[in-house]
Amino acid sequence: MTYAFPTPNEYRNPNRANAGTFEPLTLKGTLLGLYHFLADQVRAYRNRRAIAQLALQEDRMLEDIGLTREDIDGALATHEGIDPSWYLTCRANERYVERLHEMRRGNDN
């Protein structure tokens, strides 16, 4: 008979190929996973609202924090369940690295 999760004897068997890599399904693990999923959704919602507030700022102010209007629009265009703040972080970091490379090229000449 095959179980969806290892039996206690199988779980403790060090000769199994995946010994110690699979946790049996438990109510605690399921509830913890659900909690983390909901917490991520709430965080994404709050970040989306904050980015919507950024969209109301002037371009000059966005430039001061290393973003452009296109970055804000692109972040808000992501799927509703995805946290858009990672997109803005990536874009700001890309610009920062580009500026560093330009500065190094300028010093090398």
Buried (B, 14 or more C-beta within 10 A) or exposed (E): EEEEEBEEEBBEEEEEEEEEEEEEEEEEEEEEEEEEEEEEEEEBEEBBEEBEEBEEBEEEEBEEEBBBBEBBEBBBEBEEEBBBBEBBEEBBEEBEEEEEEEEEEEEEE
